[in-house]
Amino acid sequence: MHGSIYTGVWYLLFLTFIIAVLGNDESIIAAANVGAHIYQPVLQPSEVTPQIGTYTMKNQEGVICIKATMGVQYIITIKKKSWFFNLDPLKILASGTCHWQSAVLSLTLADNSATLQFTFKKEKNQYYVNGLTASLSPQPVCFACPNKTYLSSVSHGKLFAASYGRSFRCKSANVLLASQEMSIKLVSLQMQAFNVPNGAFGEGEECLADYKKRMIHIILWAVVFGLLMIAMVTFLLVKEHRSHGYQRL
């Protein structure tokens, strides 16, 4: 009888201790909850065209000073194999700053798991991107692979340059080799900084890649047209020659 009473008392004391520990150790519970909600991008083994998003940044007066439309893809190289991650425009937070001769547009995913930052500079009647930084903290691609954050930056004298009041436009994909492990691909790119009247793009200035493609198409059509003209003239000359030959007979 006394043994069962002692057992019940010890059981109640044990339950009280457990409840006290769980109730007071809020830091452990909070840490577990935070860890459970950390967002990590998932790398894909095959490439898919990224969705196009439009991002804007306003100055202190509430006027749009940066506007950019593009699709963004991270290309990660792990042991000579390429992995891909596309930014989802619906999950991106756009932020930055606008000053008289410099401006910044930052695109960020939750928990800073992916970032992409453009630094703009204005010089006389022209503006351009003179710095691009990126980071990506994806889930490991294998069970034994460690967590890793990929960091990179691109410094370019005049990247995506355009005249003041006009937009830079490039339908061709731009692949920027930011580091040995990470490249950034931008598709359907159009951007404008410092002066974006009424929040609308100005007249676009095409990139060199688009210009080359357009010229190649023009040259090909010119060659085809030239060959058709040569064939037609040759046909008419042969026909006329035969006609004269019949008259002599």
Secondary structure, DSSP 8 states (H G I E B T S, - for coil): -HHHHHHHHHHHHHHHHHHHHHHH-HHHHHHHHHHHT------BSS------EEEEEE-TTS-EEEEEEEEEEEEEEETTEEEEEE--GGG-EEEEEE-SSEEEEEEE-GGGSEEEEEEEEEETTEEEEEEEEEEE----SSTT-----EEEEE--SSEEEEETTSEEEE-S-EEEE-SSSEEEEEEEEEEEES--GGG---SEEE-HHHHHHHHHHHHHHHHHHHHHHHHHHHHHHHHHHHHHHHHH-
